[in-house]
Amino acid sequence: MERRKFLKAGGAMAGALALESGLYPWRIPVLLAAAEDASSMSNPNLADPKLGGKATASSHSDTPTWGYLPDNVLGDLLQTSWETDKETTGAWVEIAFAKDPMVNELWLLSKPHPYDLVLDPYMRGGKMATPRKITCSLAGGGSVRAELRQTRDFQIVVFPQAQKTRSVRITINDTWPEANTSGTGLGKVRVFAQRHAPSFEISVYSM
């Protein structure tokens, strides 16, 4: 395999992996760290504003007024985020679609990336606590619980089966204990109709 392709697709995959289990409510069918680029003509990001994706939330920080809006979870700029107004447990962000597509997989960025060059004090980012335990719910009734890691890689949440829906809601049930934080939020949300097959191979050897 070409080294560049492996690094791009594999990236920091070793960051987070939760095994499927029906006995532990905070474990999920699949949770993986993902490569940054998930664009595909055959499997587009359904949350893309160009396709009609829109975001609403339970609350958002208004300092500054334009800084932490729900729509910040959409698009490709990884340095922006949605952040709540001190709200933590029970905070939610919801992505609505122009149509009722099939949804099978979510890519979540738990915190935004820092800017390489800071030209404004607000570019340093907010004070949000990293979400930990979340519930991802489809308008049609399907849902899955997950535990996010403290990483700035995309993390994949897979529903047990694809379902037609008009919206998907991510509810934050708990946050990681972090000093000097206030409220919570999310960096980015990407939604896909099909699961992404890994473009790398894993070999397992007995010890």
C-alpha positions as CSV (number, residue, x, y, z in Angstrom):
1,M,0.0,0.0,0.0
2,E,1.2,3.5,-0.8
3,R,2.5,5.2,2.3
4,R,0.7,8.5,1.8
5,K,-2.6,6.7,1.3
6,F,-2.1,4.8,4.5
7,L,-1.2,7.9,6.5
8,K,-4.2,9.8,5.1
9,A,-6.7,7.1,5.6
10,G,-5.2,5.5,8.8
11,G,-4.0,8.6,10.5
12,A,-4.6,8.3,14.2
13,M,-6.8,5.3,14.1
14,A,-5.2,3.9,17.2
15,G,-6.8,6.7,19.2
16,A,-10.2,5.2,20.0
17,L,-12.0,1.8,19.6
18,A,-15.0,0.6,21.5
19,L,-16.1,-3.0,21.1
20,E,-19.7,-4.0,20.4
21,S,-21.5,-5.1,23.5
22,G,-25.2,-5.4,24.5
23,L,-24.4,-5.5,28.2
24,Y,-22.6,-2.2,28.8
25,P,-24.9,0.8,27.9
26,W,-22.0,3.2,27.3
27,R,-20.3,1.0,24.7
28,I,-21.3,1.3,21.1
29,P,-21.3,-0.8,18.0
30,V,-18.4,1.0,16.5
31,L,-16.3,4.0,17.6
32,L,-13.2,4.8,15.6
33,A,-10.9,7.7,15.1
34,A,-11.3,8.7,11.4
35,A,-9.2,10.3,8.7
36,E,-10.0,13.9,8.1
37,D,-11.2,13.7,4.4
38,A,-14.4,11.7,4.0
39,S,-15.7,13.3,0.7
40,S,-17.2,11.0,-1.8
41,M,-19.5,11.5,-4.7
42,S,-21.3,8.2,-4.0
43,N,-21.5,8.8,-0.2
44,P,-21.7,12.5,0.4
45,N,-21.8,14.3,3.8
46,L,-25.5,14.7,4.3
47,A,-24.9,17.5,6.8
48,D,-23.2,19.7,4.1
49,P,-25.0,23.1,4.0
50,K,-24.7,22.8,0.2
51,L,-27.0,19.8,0.4
52,G,-29.5,21.7,2.6
53,G,-28.1,20.6,6.0
54,K,-29.1,23.0,8.9
55,A,-28.2,22.9,12.6
56,T,-30.1,24.0,15.7
57,A,-29.2,23.5,19.4
58,S,-30.5,23.7,22.9
59,S,-28.4,26.8,23.5
60,H,-25.3,28.5,22.3
61,S,-22.7,31.0,23.7
62,D,-23.3,34.5,22.4
63,T,-19.9,35.9,23.3
64,P,-19.1,36.8,20.6
65,T,-22.5,36.7,18.9
66,W,-21.1,35.0,15.8
67,G,-18.6,32.8,17.5
68,Y,-20.3,29.5,18.6
69,L,-23.5,29.1,16.6
70,P,-25.0,25.7,16.0
71,D,-24.2,25.9,12.2
72,N,-20.5,25.9,13.1
73,V,-20.7,22.1,13.3
74,L,-21.3,22.0,9.6
75,G,-18.9,22.8,6.8
76,D,-15.2,22.1,6.5
77,L,-13.5,24.7,8.8
78,L,-12.2,22.5,11.6
79,Q,-11.3,25.5,13.8
80,T,-14.9,26.5,14.5
81,S,-17.4,24.9,16.9
82,W,-20.8,25.0,18.5
83,E,-20.6,25.8,22.2
84,T,-23.3,26.1,24.8
85,D,-24.1,28.9,27.2
86,K,-22.8,27.1,30.3
87,E,-25.1,24.2,29.6
88,T,-23.6,20.7,29.9
89,T,-25.8,17.7,30.8
90,G,-28.7,17.5,28.4
91,A,-27.3,19.9,25.8
92,W,-28.0,18.9,22.2
93,V,-27.4,19.8,18.6
94,E,-29.6,18.6,15.8
95,I,-28.9,18.4,12.1
96,A,-31.9,18.6,9.8
97,F,-31.8,17.5,6.2
98,A,-33.5,19.0,3.1
99,K,-34.9,15.5,2.3
100,D,-35.4,12.3,4.3
101,P,-32.2,10.4,3.6
102,M,-30.9,7.1,4.9
103,V,-28.5,7.6,7.7
104,N,-26.0,4.9,8.9
105,E,-22.8,6.6,10.1
106,L,-21.8,9.8,12.0
107,W,-18.3,11.4,12.1
108,L,-17.9,13.6,15.2
109,L,-15.1,16.0,16.0
110,S,-15.3,16.5,19.8
111,K,-13.3,19.7,19.9
112,P,-12.2,22.2,17.2
113,H,-8.6,22.4,16.0
114,P,-6.5,25.4,17.1
115,Y,-5.7,28.1,14.5
116,D,-2.1,28.1,13.3
117,L,-2.1,31.9,13.4
118,V,-4.2,33.8,16.0
119,L,-5.2,37.3,14.8
120,D,-8.1,37.8,17.2
121,P,-8.6,36.9,20.9
122,Y,-11.7,34.8,20.0
123,M,-9.6,32.7,17.6
124,R,-8.1,31.1,20.7
125,G,-11.2,29.1,21.1
126,G,-13.9,28.9,23.8
127,K,-14.0,27.2,27.2
128,M,-16.1,24.2,26.3
129,A,-15.6,20.9,28.1
130,T,-15.1,17.9,25.8
131,P,-18.3,15.8,25.5
132,R,-17.8,12.3,26.9
133,K,-21.0,10.3,27.0
134,I,-23.5,11.1,24.2
135,T,-26.7,9.8,22.6
136,C,-27.2,9.9,18.9
137,S,-30.9,9.8,17.9
138,L,-32.7,9.6,14.6
139,A,-36.1,11.3,14.1
140,G,-37.5,7.9,13.1
141,G,-36.7,6.5,16.6
142,G,-33.4,4.7,16.3
143,S,-30.6,5.7,18.7
144,V,-27.2,4.7,19.9
145,R,-25.0,5.7,22.9
146,A,-21.3,6.4,22.6
147,E,-18.3,7.6,24.6
148,L,-16.1,10.1,22.9
149,R,-12.4,10.4,23.5
150,Q,-10.4,13.5,24.2
151,T,-8.9,13.7,20.8
152,R,-9.1,16.2,17.8
153,D,-9.6,13.4,15.3
154,F,-13.0,12.5,13.9
155,Q,-14.6,9.7,15.7
156,I,-17.1,7.4,14.0
157,V,-20.4,6.3,15.4
158,V,-22.3,3.6,13.5
159,F,-26.0,2.9,13.9
160,P,-27.0,-0.8,14.0
161,Q,-28.7,-0.4,10.7
162,A,-29.4,2.4,8.2
163,Q,-32.6,4.3,8.7
164,K,-34.5,6.9,6.8
165,T,-34.8,10.1,8.8
166,R,-35.4,13.8,8.5
167,S,-32.9,14.7,11.3
168,V,-30.3,13.5,13.7
169,R,-29.7,14.8,17.2
170,I,-26.6,14.4,19.4
171,T,-27.3,14.8,23.1
172,I,-24.5,15.3,25.5
173,N,-25.1,13.3,28.7
174,D,-21.7,13.9,30.4
175,T,-18.4,15.7,29.8
176,W,-14.8,15.0,30.6
177,P,-13.6,16.7,33.8
178,E,-11.3,19.5,32.5
179,A,-10.0,22.5,34.4
180,N,-11.2,26.1,33.5
181,T,-14.1,25.0,31.3
182,S,-17.6,26.2,31.0
183,G,-20.4,24.6,29.0
184,T,-19.8,22.0,26.3
185,G,-20.3,21.6,22.6
186,L,-19.0,19.9,19.4
187,G,-16.5,20.7,16.7
188,K,-18.0,19.1,13.7
189,V,-20.7,16.7,12.7
190,R,-20.7,14.7,9.4
191,V,-23.5,12.4,8.4
192,F,-23.4,9.5,5.9
193,A,-25.8,7.1,4.4
194,Q,-23.2,4.3,4.1
195,R,-20.5,3.0,6.3
196,H,-16.9,3.8,5.2
197,A,-14.8,0.7,4.6
198,P,-11.3,1.1,6.0
199,S,-8.6,1.5,3.3
200,F,-6.0,-0.3,5.4
201,E,-5.5,-3.8,6.6
202,I,-5.2,-5.1,10.2
203,S,-3.3,-8.3,10.8
204,V,-3.9,-10.2,14.1
205,Y,-1.4,-12.7,15.4
206,S,-1.8,-15.1,18.3
207,M,0.6,-14.7,21.2
